[in-house]
Amino acid sequence: MNKCVKSVSVSKTILEYNGSFWHPEEPDESLHPVTKKTLTEMYNNDKQKKELAERNGFTVFVITDKMTSGEQELIVDQFCSKITKGL
């Protein structure tokens, strides 16, 4: 097992990439064209998933496709710093 994979499981750290088509950034009552769920339902599902992970001791880093490459890189750097701490 490589160091990165091992450190992710040991550090309880998650890096998630959310594309805006599947992960709305704001609640909205319009229906998603594929899932037929409201964007509010999808937004709340993402929020609950993150909260569940955090309640179980995970640190969650989220990158979205709306972020600039600089913003995305900063989050990846923070993630890498967290998972390699103590190696």
C-alpha positions as CSV (number, residue, x, y, z in Angstrom):
1,M,0.0,0.0,0.0
2,N,1.5,3.4,-0.9
3,K,2.0,6.0,1.8
4,C,-0.7,8.3,0.5
5,V,-3.4,5.7,0.6
6,K,-2.3,4.5,4.0
7,S,-2.2,8.0,5.4
8,V,-5.7,8.8,4.1
9,S,-7.2,5.8,6.0
10,V,-5.2,6.5,9.1
11,S,-5.9,10.3,9.1
12,K,-9.6,9.9,8.5
13,T,-9.5,12.6,5.8
14,I,-11.7,12.9,2.8
15,L,-11.1,15.0,-0.4
16,E,-14.3,15.3,-2.4
17,Y,-14.7,16.9,-5.9
18,N,-18.2,18.2,-6.5
19,G,-19.2,19.1,-10.0
20,S,-22.1,21.5,-10.1
21,F,-24.3,19.4,-12.3
22,W,-24.6,16.7,-9.6
23,H,-23.9,18.9,-6.5
24,P,-25.8,22.1,-6.4
25,E,-24.1,24.9,-4.4
26,E,-27.4,26.4,-3.3
27,P,-30.9,25.0,-2.4
28,D,-33.5,25.5,-5.2
29,E,-36.9,23.9,-5.7
30,S,-36.3,23.2,-9.4
31,L,-36.0,19.6,-10.5
32,H,-32.7,18.0,-11.6
33,P,-33.1,16.8,-15.2
34,V,-31.7,13.3,-14.4
35,T,-32.5,12.5,-10.8
36,K,-35.9,14.3,-10.8
37,K,-35.1,15.4,-7.2
38,T,-35.2,19.0,-6.3
39,L,-31.9,20.8,-6.1
40,T,-32.7,21.4,-2.4
41,E,-32.9,17.7,-1.8
42,M,-29.6,17.1,-3.5
43,Y,-28.0,20.1,-1.7
44,N,-29.3,18.7,1.7
45,N,-28.0,15.2,0.9
46,D,-24.5,16.6,0.3
47,K,-24.7,18.6,3.5
48,Q,-25.9,15.6,5.5
49,K,-23.2,13.4,4.0
50,K,-20.5,15.9,5.0
51,E,-21.9,16.3,8.5
52,L,-22.1,12.6,9.0
53,A,-18.5,12.2,8.1
54,E,-17.4,15.0,10.4
55,R,-19.5,13.5,13.3
56,N,-17.6,10.3,12.8
57,G,-14.2,12.0,13.1
58,F,-13.4,12.7,9.5
59,T,-12.0,15.9,8.2
60,V,-13.7,16.8,4.8
61,F,-12.1,18.9,2.1
62,V,-14.4,19.8,-0.8
63,I,-13.4,21.1,-4.2
64,T,-16.0,22.4,-6.7
65,D,-15.8,22.9,-10.4
66,K,-16.8,26.6,-9.8
67,M,-13.5,27.3,-7.9
68,T,-10.5,28.8,-9.6
69,S,-7.6,26.5,-10.1
70,G,-5.7,28.5,-7.4
71,E,-8.5,27.8,-4.9
72,Q,-8.6,24.1,-5.9
73,E,-4.8,23.9,-5.5
74,L,-4.9,25.5,-2.0
75,I,-7.4,22.9,-0.8
76,V,-5.4,20.1,-2.3
77,D,-2.3,21.4,-0.5
78,Q,-4.3,21.6,2.8
79,F,-5.5,18.0,2.2
80,C,-1.9,16.8,1.5
81,S,-0.6,18.6,4.5
82,K,-3.2,16.9,6.8
83,I,-2.7,13.4,5.5
84,T,1.1,13.5,5.6
85,K,1.3,15.0,9.1
86,G,3.1,12.5,11.3
87,L,4.4,10.3,8.5
